[in-house]
Amino acid sequence: MGPKKLHYKQRSKHQPIKSISNMKHLLLLAAVCIGLFACTTASDKVGKENLAVARKYMEAVETQNVAVMDSLLADNYMGYGPSVGDSINKADAVAAFKYNAENLYESLKYSRHKEIAFSEKEGPTKGDWVLTWVYLEIKYKDGRGPVYAWVNIIYRIENGKIVHSRTFYNEADVLRQLGYEFVPANS
């Protein structure tokens, strides 16, 4: 005896479902689908909250609002980049930005934002992260520029505060736009 054949007859859209068992299955399926699509997980909520923190921080940079920047950095904040050996703590980051806002930058403008939030569950990079990719325009108070750069900034966020950031952009390109030339040390 071979395998049983299943015969399926498509019913018209106006033909009622005749079986109570089929109706129960459809109701159960509908309930599961509604539950899956209507609920957001805790990680979705955290991701949205973390995106909001990163966006608020970038807005504070654009508006040169040092107080908001300070409020969004955790006391144990450490920032790295763009060069390999660059690192800065919260107090130094806030002081440096305050100085630059008062003396160096006429304006900073982010455009073409792309962000993503994710959680790393284990390992040395465990935590909640926001990755940003932006196009940055900088105008200087002394009339230089503007300069333009694609900038990647990665934030690790805990309890609504940025505890870690890593910034990447092409420093040489920015310096070339400002008129610098690169000459080897032995020339």
CORQUIMO-V983739 format. One record per pair of residues at least 4 apart in sequence whose ideal C-beta (glycine too) atoms are under 7 Angstrom apart, sorted by the first residue. I is the first residue (numbers start at 1). J is the second residue. D is the distance in Angstrom with one decimal. If there is no record, write none. Layout:
BEGIN
I;J;D  I;J;D
END
This chain:
BEGIN
11;15;4.1  17;22;5.2  17;23;5.4  19;23;6.7  20;24;6.4  21;25;6.6  22;26;6.4  23;27;6.3  24;28;6.2  25;29;6.2  26;30;6.2  27;31;6.3  28;32;6.4  29;33;6.3  30;34;6.2  31;35;6.2  32;36;6.3  33;37;6.1  34;38;5.4  35;39;6.1  40;44;4.2  40;45;5.8  42;46;6.3  43;47;6.1  43;119;5.4  44;48;6.5  45;49;6.4  46;50;6.1  46;128;5.8  47;51;6.4  47;117;3.5  48;52;6.6  49;53;6.7  49;160;6.8  50;54;6.5  50;117;4.9  50;128;5.4  50;130;5.1  50;157;4.4  51;55;6.2  51;115;5.6  51;117;5.0  51;130;5.9  52;56;6.2  53;57;6.3  53;72;6.2  53;157;5.4  53;160;5.9  53;162;6.7  54;58;6.4  54;115;6.3  54;130;4.2  54;132;6.0  54;155;5.2  55;59;6.3  56;60;6.5  56;68;6.9  56;72;6.3  57;61;6.7  57;69;6.5  57;72;4.8  57;162;6.2  58;62;6.5  58;110;5.6  58;132;7.0  59;63;6.2  60;65;4.3  60;68;3.8  60;69;4.6  60;72;6.8  61;69;6.7  61;108;5.9  62;108;5.5  62;109;6.1  62;110;5.9  64;101;4.0  64;105;6.8  65;69;6.5  66;70;6.1  66;94;6.2  66;97;6.1  66;98;4.7  66;101;6.4  67;71;6.5  68;72;6.4  69;73;6.6  69;94;6.4  69;97;6.3  70;94;4.9  72;161;6.3  72;162;5.7  73;77;4.2  73;90;4.7  73;93;6.7  73;161;6.6  73;162;5.3  74;158;6.7  74;161;3.8  74;162;6.3  74;163;4.4  75;90;6.2  76;163;6.1  77;89;6.5  77;90;4.0  77;93;6.9  77;162;6.1  77;163;5.7  78;87;6.2  78;89;6.0  78;164;5.8  79;87;6.9  79;88;4.7  79;93;5.6  79;165;4.5  79;167;7.0  80;86;6.2  80;87;5.2  80;166;4.8  81;86;5.4  81;166;5.1  81;167;4.1  81;168;5.8  82;86;6.4  82;167;5.3  82;168;5.7  82;169;5.3  82;171;5.6  83;171;6.9  88;92;4.9  88;93;4.7  88;96;6.9  89;93;6.7  90;94;6.2  91;95;6.3  92;96;5.9  93;97;6.3  94;98;6.2  95;99;6.4  96;100;6.2  97;101;6.0  98;102;6.4  99;103;5.8  100;104;4.3  100;105;5.5  101;105;5.8  103;141;6.9  104;140;6.3  104;141;6.3  105;138;6.4  105;140;6.6  105;141;6.9  106;139;4.1  106;140;5.8  106;141;4.9  107;139;4.7  108;136;6.6  108;138;5.6  109;137;4.6  110;134;4.4  110;136;5.8  111;135;5.0  112;134;6.4  112;135;4.3  113;132;6.9  113;134;5.4  114;133;4.4  115;130;6.0  115;131;6.8  115;132;4.9  116;131;5.1  117;129;7.0  117;130;5.0  118;129;5.6  119;128;5.1  120;125;4.9  120;126;5.3  120;127;6.0  120;129;6.4  121;126;6.6  122;126;5.6  127;156;4.8  127;158;6.8  128;156;6.8  128;157;5.4  128;158;7.0  129;154;6.3  129;155;6.7  129;156;5.4  130;155;4.6  130;157;6.3  131;154;5.2  132;152;6.9  132;153;4.8  133;152;5.4  134;151;5.4  135;148;6.8  135;150;5.9  136;148;6.9  136;149;5.0  136;151;4.9  137;146;5.1  137;148;5.5  138;145;5.8  138;146;6.1  138;147;5.1  139;145;5.2  139;146;4.7  140;144;4.3  140;145;5.0  144;178;5.6  145;178;6.8  147;174;5.1  147;177;4.1  147;178;6.1  149;169;4.6  149;170;6.4  149;173;6.5  149;174;5.4  150;169;6.6  151;167;6.7  151;169;4.4  152;168;4.4  153;165;6.0  153;167;5.0  154;165;6.6  154;166;4.7  155;162;5.1  155;165;5.1  156;163;5.4  156;164;3.9  157;161;6.7  157;162;5.7  157;163;6.9  158;163;5.1  170;174;6.7  171;175;6.3  172;176;6.3  172;182;6.8  173;177;6.5  174;178;6.7  175;180;4.2  176;180;6.3  183;187;5.3
END
